[in-house]
Amino acid sequence: MTTFDEKLVSVLGKKSADALEAGLGLTTVGELLRHYPRRYDERGKLTEIAGLELGEHVTVQARVKSARQRRMKSRSGELLEAVITDGTSDLHLVFFGRGSRKVERELLPGREAMFAGKVGMFNGKLQLAHPDYQVLDGEDVAAADFAGALIPVYPAAQGIQSWNVSNCVEQVLAVWDGVTEDPLPEPLRAERGLIGLEQALRHIHRPDGWAAITIAQQRLKWDEALAVQLALAQRRRSATARPAPACPPRPALVREAFDARLPFELTAGQREVGEQIARDLSGEHPMNRLLQGEVGSGKTIVALRAMLQVVDVGRQAAMLAPTEVLAAQHARSLRELLGDLGQAGELGGAEHATRVTLLTGSMPAAARKRALLEIVSGEAGIVVGTHALIQDKVEFADLGLVVVDEQHRFGVEQRAALSGRAGGSTPHVLVMTATPIPRTVAMTVYGDLEVSALRELPQGRSPISTSVVPVASKPGWLDRAWQRIHEEVGKGHQVYVVCPRIGDGAAEDDAETPPKESGKDDGSDRRPPLAVVDVANKLAEGPLRGLRIDILHGRMAPDDKDAVMRAFAANEVQVLVATTVVEVGVNVPNATVMVIMDADRFGVSQLHQLRGRVGRGSAPGLCLLVTEMPDGTSTMERLRAVESTLDGFELAQLDLELRREGDILGAAQSGKRSGLKMLSLLRDEDVIAEARVVAQEVVEADPELTANPGLAGLVAGLLDDERAEYLEKA
């Protein structure tokens, strides 16, 4: 049962307090006042409809264009269909039941109103089904009050709309006693021209003009930026105080032999990053480095050279992968790269060889027991696995380095558990990601890590062309896509077809069923995501009949997954229909086509990752983004952006621009609302960088913030226990 702030209940009443908690998770006066407006509308200035995102809960100010009643097709009763406009684009509304007559009387053509609801799609057009609304003209006194010179539009949810939040804020501000002590020290505020917290909170909710909003936002951004940077500065200081196993380079051993055998020349970036890592590993404090690089930029070679440096001093390296498919792929790739240098104890093994051992959660008992013995005895110099590596039964002889592949797909608790396995010292950590990270995100989310980037692609990578296949407007293009697959297979090449869902008969993956007739009237417009099993069957029976097709997804038994990947690598499978299990690490140079079904259901970075699975051999790659989304939507703009560039760093910046209320501090894992509400990672790089410098100075002088209780409270207020734990373990 939620414990509400007594003051919040006394001011708003139990019903409104319950609505705030149920819809937005707000339970105190402080939380409500820190629930800032998302934007401000001016009366008469309509919201741009073209920028709406499918599935988003929106509040828009628009003018009624038309409203008409009609009878429902599949059941008795009437519905009201309305069209609202911003003067350029239209948005369709639908209302059901007896109340639709009242709506028709209120939504007269020409009237302006605020509309709130979830954006859906019906017949290729954006739609709000039964939205809440509030008329902004006419004789409605409440609406007239609401529609002042500047209308604050708040993040809202089902059951509590922006105007409800606005009314609650109005009531609280009327009786609020203000701030007892400003958390930012006065010298800091004076030096940067920041207003006091109380003034900032009043201005942000009830501004008397745009200038007041700007001044308030600048102060509130500093609160958030400094809170995060203080927490990260404390973490960096704590990390440097711990001992780590020193692993300086040793001559005439495995790494030197490996370098001498490389059949290609390292890129300048690989050499530079390799030298940075070698220096870090030589130190007595734990390395914490983030290695980001384009798909195919050669991160695995950099990581392997680091692991061999650790092996050469008699310690072990562990490589964590997010899936068993990727773990098996990594183990196979490392063994192939090492050759006899990875065959310690085997006939034909090199003099100073090591051993690569794979450990996953579903290995047969005998193989698992053998792997565990190799790990605890130290016989395994390099250990590759999934989360199975951090189970209590897994003991390392002397763990010196942890390499985490695609860190964003691996839980922070899991990484933290493995980091404590080095016999009293903390192993070095190298985090790798093929999703380029904008500098502001690196400073904020990965502020305790040193960041290295590989931007240069090795020689020999083939070009990849990308095309959007808009099924809604050009259905014939999909037929052409299947023809292209036949052409590529005819040349001896192979193809990936990626779907967002498995569809293997489990309850949540039932085969696709067409929308019911009644569903067309109630706004349940989108069909379920396309599923691997269904698509594979339809392709085998239809446009790809005669080709060798197989499937791959995360629920398959490990042996089955491995068998499919081996068959695909050997060109025994021509078309692999899969989920995003092939997103990272899978390397089949002969695959030249990537078809992504329902591409609009994937993020920008994920599309870029998937595209990187082709163009890895001598033949050029082709990526087809298949979508039913209509032109003119922000989702289609996102797909067009992926179509227009292969620059992952440019796409990462676009991905950041498209994010709305995502929580960079861990709510993606905790399921809670955003911790940063005012700070923009896109626009506030200067504030973040300056706050980082200030935080470092403060923590060096006052590590526990005992002399700065206001700042300590600021950190605690923004970073609840769960987020603080996230940062501590990240």
VENTA-V969568 format. One record per residue. RES is the residue in three letters. PHI is phi in whole degrees, 0 to 359 (* if undefined). Layout:
RES,PHI
RES,PHI
//
This chain:
MET,*
THR,286
THR,262
PHE,273
ASP,297
GLU,303
LYS,295
LEU,297
VAL,293
SER,294
VAL,277
LEU,264
GLY,92
LYS,296
LYS,296
SER,292
ALA,298
ASP,298
ALA,294
LEU,297
GLU,290
ALA,293
GLY,273
LEU,234
GLY,72
LEU,265
THR,233
THR,228
VAL,300
GLY,300
GLU,295
LEU,295
LEU,289
ARG,269
HIS,268
TYR,279
PRO,300
ARG,285
ARG,199
TYR,232
ASP,257
GLU,259
ARG,301
GLY,93
LYS,260
LEU,275
THR,287
GLU,287
ILE,283
ALA,299
GLY,271
LEU,289
GLU,251
LEU,302
GLY,89
GLU,275
HIS,275
VAL,238
THR,234
VAL,233
GLN,258
ALA,210
ARG,253
VAL,288
LYS,262
SER,199
ALA,206
ARG,215
GLN,272
ARG,209
ARG,280
MET,288
LYS,283
SER,256
ARG,208
SER,289
GLY,109
GLU,240
LEU,225
LEU,250
GLU,254
ALA,232
VAL,233
ILE,244
THR,218
ASP,257
GLY,99
THR,237
SER,245
ASP,249
LEU,227
HIS,267
LEU,238
VAL,220
PHE,235
PHE,242
GLY,81
ARG,297
GLY,294
SER,294
ARG,294
LYS,296
VAL,300
GLU,298
ARG,290
GLU,270
LEU,269
LEU,280
PRO,306
GLY,98
ARG,284
GLU,257
ALA,205
MET,264
PHE,239
ALA,226
GLY,176
LYS,267
VAL,286
GLY,241
MET,220
PHE,217
ASN,53
GLY,75
LYS,235
LEU,293
GLN,210
LEU,250
ALA,266
HIS,48
PRO,286
ASP,285
TYR,208
GLN,217
VAL,290
LEU,256
ASP,219
GLY,88
GLU,255
ASP,286
VAL,297
ALA,299
ALA,293
ALA,297
ASP,295
PHE,297
ALA,268
GLY,284
ALA,300
LEU,240
ILE,255
PRO,289
VAL,250
TYR,264
PRO,304
ALA,234
ALA,204
GLN,302
GLY,98
ILE,214
GLN,264
SER,306
TRP,290
ASN,293
VAL,298
SER,301
ASN,296
CYS,296
VAL,299
GLU,302
GLN,294
VAL,292
LEU,299
ALA,294
VAL,241
TRP,288
ASP,278
GLY,94
VAL,268
THR,287
GLU,214
ASP,286
PRO,292
LEU,276
PRO,304
GLU,301
PRO,301
LEU,294
ARG,296
ALA,294
GLU,297
ARG,252
GLY,65
LEU,265
ILE,282
GLY,291
LEU,296
GLU,300
GLN,298
ALA,297
LEU,293
ARG,293
HIS,292
ILE,290
HIS,268
ARG,226
PRO,284
ASP,259
GLY,169
TRP,293
ALA,297
ALA,297
ILE,296
THR,300
ILE,295
ALA,295
GLN,298
GLN,299
ARG,293
LEU,290
LYS,296
TRP,297
ASP,305
GLU,288
ALA,298
LEU,290
ALA,300
VAL,294
GLN,291
LEU,296
ALA,298
LEU,289
ALA,296
GLN,296
ARG,294
ARG,298
ARG,295
SER,295
ALA,294
THR,289
ALA,277
ARG,271
PRO,281
ALA,223
PRO,288
ALA,292
CYS,227
PRO,289
PRO,298
ARG,240
PRO,285
ALA,60
LEU,239
VAL,295
ARG,295
GLU,297
ALA,295
PHE,296
ASP,299
ALA,293
ARG,266
LEU,305
PRO,279
PHE,218
GLU,266
LEU,297
THR,289
ALA,301
GLY,295
GLN,297
ARG,293
GLU,296
VAL,295
GLY,300
GLU,293
GLN,299
ILE,294
ALA,300
ARG,295
ASP,300
LEU,294
SER,284
GLY,278
GLU,261
HIS,244
PRO,296
MET,290
ASN,227
ARG,235
LEU,257
LEU,252
GLN,249
GLY,195
GLU,303
VAL,304
GLY,83
SER,276
GLY,95
LYS,294
THR,297
ILE,296
VAL,299
ALA,295
LEU,295
ARG,298
ALA,294
MET,296
LEU,291
GLN,298
VAL,290
VAL,298
ASP,296
VAL,260
GLY,89
ARG,252
GLN,248
ALA,237
ALA,245
MET,242
LEU,260
ALA,237
PRO,285
THR,225
GLU,294
VAL,300
LEU,290
ALA,299
ALA,297
GLN,297
HIS,298
ALA,300
ARG,295
SER,295
LEU,296
ARG,296
GLU,295
LEU,295
LEU,280
GLY,61
ASP,289
LEU,287
GLY,249
GLN,241
ALA,300
GLY,80
GLU,254
LEU,297
GLY,93
GLY,290
ALA,292
GLU,300
HIS,250
ALA,278
THR,238
ARG,227
VAL,258
THR,243
LEU,259
LEU,225
THR,232
GLY,290
SER,241
MET,290
PRO,302
ALA,304
ALA,294
ALA,294
ARG,294
LYS,298
ARG,296
ALA,296
LEU,297
LEU,293
GLU,296
ILE,287
VAL,290
SER,278
GLY,88
GLU,299
ALA,274
GLY,281
ILE,239
VAL,244
VAL,245
GLY,189
THR,257
HIS,298
ALA,300
LEU,294
ILE,256
GLN,292
ASP,302
LYS,284
VAL,271
GLU,239
PHE,264
ALA,290
ASP,198
LEU,279
GLY,250
LEU,214
VAL,243
VAL,253
VAL,249
ASP,270
GLU,50
GLN,304
HIS,293
ARG,255
PHE,232
GLY,295
VAL,295
GLU,296
GLN,292
ARG,294
ALA,296
ALA,297
LEU,288
SER,293
GLY,266
ARG,251
ALA,242
GLY,59
GLY,97
SER,251
THR,256
PRO,293
HIS,293
VAL,231
LEU,240
VAL,258
MET,243
THR,213
ALA,266
THR,261
PRO,305
ILE,242
PRO,302
ARG,302
THR,295
VAL,292
ALA,299
MET,290
THR,263
VAL,278
TYR,249
GLY,295
ASP,263
LEU,248
GLU,281
VAL,247
SER,239
ALA,227
LEU,250
ARG,257
GLU,268
LEU,271
PRO,299
GLN,296
GLY,100
ARG,288
SER,273
PRO,291
ILE,236
SER,258
THR,234
SER,222
VAL,278
VAL,250
PRO,276
VAL,299
ALA,297
SER,262
LYS,224
PRO,300
GLY,293
TRP,294
LEU,292
ASP,300
ARG,295
ALA,299
TRP,293
GLN,296
ARG,299
ILE,296
HIS,301
GLU,295
GLU,293
VAL,297
GLY,298
LYS,273
GLY,95
HIS,269
GLN,232
VAL,220
TYR,259
VAL,235
VAL,254
CYS,236
PRO,281
ARG,222
ILE,278
GLY,71
ASP,260
GLY,101
ALA,293
ALA,305
GLU,277
ASP,235
ASP,302
ALA,301
GLU,300
THR,236
PRO,298
PRO,302
LYS,290
GLU,302
SER,295
GLY,297
LYS,290
ASP,270
ASP,257
GLY,88
SER,280
ASP,274
ARG,273
ARG,290
PRO,297
PRO,300
LEU,296
ALA,244
VAL,305
VAL,298
ASP,294
VAL,295
ALA,300
ASN,296
LYS,293
LEU,292
ALA,294
GLU,270
GLY,238
PRO,294
LEU,247
ARG,303
GLY,98
LEU,270
ARG,276
ILE,246
ASP,219
ILE,239
LEU,211
HIS,205
GLY,291
ARG,271
MET,288
ALA,298
PRO,307
ASP,296
ASP,294
LYS,298
ASP,296
ALA,296
VAL,295
MET,295
ARG,294
ALA,294
PHE,292
ALA,298
ALA,271
ASN,65
GLU,280
VAL,248
GLN,269
VAL,232
LEU,254
VAL,264
ALA,216
THR,273
THR,286
VAL,300
VAL,265
GLU,298
VAL,230
GLY,82
VAL,286
ASN,230
VAL,234
PRO,303
ASN,281
ALA,281
THR,241
VAL,233
MET,239
VAL,255
ILE,250
MET,281
ASP,51
ALA,301
ASP,293
ARG,271
PHE,248
GLY,281
VAL,302
SER,295
GLN,293
LEU,298
HIS,295
GLN,298
LEU,298
ARG,301
GLY,290
ARG,283
VAL,246
GLY,73
ARG,262
GLY,240
SER,278
ALA,269
PRO,295
GLY,259
LEU,225
CYS,240
LEU,245
LEU,260
VAL,270
THR,210
GLU,258
MET,293
PRO,284
ASP,294
GLY,93
THR,271
SER,295
THR,296
MET,294
GLU,298
ARG,296
LEU,294
ARG,296
ALA,294
VAL,297
GLU,296
SER,273
THR,213
LEU,255
ASP,280
GLY,296
PHE,290
GLU,295
LEU,291
ALA,297
GLN,294
LEU,297
ASP,302
LEU,295
GLU,296
LEU,276
ARG,291
ARG,253
GLU,254
GLY,296
ASP,258
ILE,287
LEU,261
GLY,116
ALA,293
ALA,299
GLN,263
SER,268
GLY,83
LYS,267
ARG,288
SER,296
GLY,275
LEU,254
LYS,251
MET,254
LEU,289
SER,252
LEU,290
LEU,275
ARG,253
ASP,247
GLU,300
ASP,295
VAL,294
ILE,297
ALA,296
GLU,293
ALA,296
ARG,297
VAL,295
VAL,299
ALA,299
GLN,298
GLU,295
VAL,296
VAL,289
GLU,297
ALA,275
ASP,215
PRO,306
GLU,263
LEU,60
THR,291
ALA,273
ASN,231
PRO,300
GLY,296
LEU,291
ALA,299
GLY,293
LEU,296
VAL,297
ALA,295
GLY,290
LEU,277
LEU,256
ASP,295
ASP,305
GLU,290
ARG,288
ALA,299
GLU,294
TYR,300
LEU,295
GLU,296
LYS,263
ALA,298
//
